[in-house]
């Protein structure tokens, strides 16, 4: 077995880029000697450091932390480092477990949407729903996508993964009266639990609801159906209509697979 290896041999053996090896040398972590032609020669006794670097980088340690450890490596430092590694792994396990639960819930929800009946107006008794909101006038789908992302970024600590919450948008009442049904004044997320910085609540009460599949040009038709249902059943609308996007371009690029719900609060005349 050879005692020294050139940089390309080490790169292939450890799966580490040549530029990274040069960077480790610049930091003083690796100290290859040079042969008569100026080529770097790595000694076997130093290569154990590459395994340590790889493991610690995967756990999120900075190169400065790794260098500090390698420069003064001893049993006490190793025990401290292993304890830190264990804590990091526990946190990652918790994060992955929480993420898995979110994914399971989303999978279950999307499977249920396949069976959702559409085109029928129903009256539902719904509990109070806590929400965060971003107000901005929107007339195009692209504008709404952008505002949704801005809202998610604002509340990233609450919604780390866009797609794990119910998204809605309020219609513009003034534009509805003018016959324009695809103008919106705000987007909102419904919170799973109470948060200190929530913006508003959808109050508990009776709501008229109608699901539809397909593109959003249909919403005027189903808003009219909701108004007709209210008139025929002695109800009057007490809130601003809004849409909830149960299946949208977060899950599919086929508009025919979109599932949207219209809701508006209503009371008996």
Secondary structure by P-SEA (a helix, b strand, c coil): ccccccaaaaaaaacccaaaaaaaaaaccbbbbbcccbbbbbbcccaaaaaaaaaaaaacccaaaaaaaaacccaaaaaaaaaaaaaaaaaaaaaaaaaaaaaaaaaaaaaaaaaccccbbbbbbcccccbbbbbbbbccaaaaaaaaaaaaaaacccccccccccccccccaaaaaacccccccbbbbbbccccccccccccccbbbbbbbcccccaaaaaaaaaaaaaaaccccccbbbbbbbccccccccccccbbbbbbbbbbcc
